[in-house]
Amino acid sequence: MATSPSLTDRDTDADWREIGASEPFWGVLTNPEFKSENLDEAALKTFYGSGVDHIAYVAWELGMLTGGAPFHVGRALDFGCGVGRLTEAMGSFADAVTGYDISPGMLATAKAKSAGKPAYTGALPDGPFDWLNSYIVFQHMPPPKGYILLDQLLERLAPGGYVSLHFTLYRDAHLKPAEAPPAPLLNRVFGRAPAPVEPPSGSVLMYDYDLTRLVETFNRAGIGRLNLAHTDHGGHHGAHIFGKKEG
Ligand SMILES: C[S@@+](CC[C@H](N)C(=O)[O-])C[C@H]1O[C@@H](n2cnc3c(N)ncnc32)[C@H](O)[C@@H]1O
């Protein structure tokens, strides 16, 4: 769903608490097979299997930052872990993994489905971490909040640590917010804007970030080496950013 500037103040955490309580799997991947009424063993296998494939690719990208050496680290954090789709798979590439999320329903499901290695928490854990991972998470929160959280994450990155973080940057024309209708004459005279239309609670909203600001933030945190891969989720375009902090 497209956003308008009026949604910058929205409490998207509340949306995700609602989604986590009602449709935790579909809230992560919006295919009909992951709706609670359709979810069977085969769908669960597909769901968590997609995390294994994704993290194998991420580990390959991170290994390329050091010339293709096999990637393995000590402590890893999965920010916005959802039901543990990626967190569980990260266990193959880290000695210890923590999944953090603001949605209690997501965390409860992650714990119920866990193979046991990761720890799951609703409080942003202290660092240092050797690997910070986040995928399709920042896109769902207003950028002013996202930039603050990114700073808080990067403060927790150990020297020589790795990042694999995803941000949306722009969208196809059909997903751009509609122009606000012209204000009625009286409102224009008295300077009142038309009331914004607020999406219902529990909506999955999308927000775009400023790549220049992101690169500056990474550089200031000591991450000079950055590789970037394009993502396109139904016309929402983003950057999957892979980086390594100076040791
Ligand atoms: C689309 S899901 C992605 C889950 C997981 N990263 C994956 O790819 O399987 C987005 C997740 O981000 C979480 N989230 C949203 N806002 C958050 C915030 N401010 N802090 C932490 N997690 C957040 C949601 O609760 C949800 O679990």
The ligand as an ORCA input file, in Angstrom:
! r2SCAN-3c Opt
* xyz 0 1
  C       7.494     -8.713      6.815
  S       7.977     -9.243      8.417
  C       9.621     -9.889      8.101
  C      10.085    -10.932      9.115
  C      11.470    -11.518      8.847
  N      12.456    -10.478      8.722
  C      11.449    -12.366      7.607
  O      11.910    -11.929      6.548
  O      10.989    -13.495      7.692
  C       8.310     -7.718      9.243
  C       8.648     -7.903     10.704
  O       9.164     -6.670     11.226
  C       8.679     -6.511     12.540
  N       8.775     -5.093     12.915
  C       8.019     -4.067     12.470
  N       8.377     -2.924     13.089
  C       9.386     -3.246     13.939
  C      10.172     -2.510     14.870
  N       9.973     -1.195     15.071
  N      11.126     -3.146     15.577
  C      11.309     -4.486     15.403
  N      10.600     -5.242     14.550
  C       9.645     -4.633     13.827
  C       7.262     -7.027     12.449
  O       6.707     -7.307     13.717
  C       7.446     -8.256     11.558
  O       7.701     -9.396     12.328
*
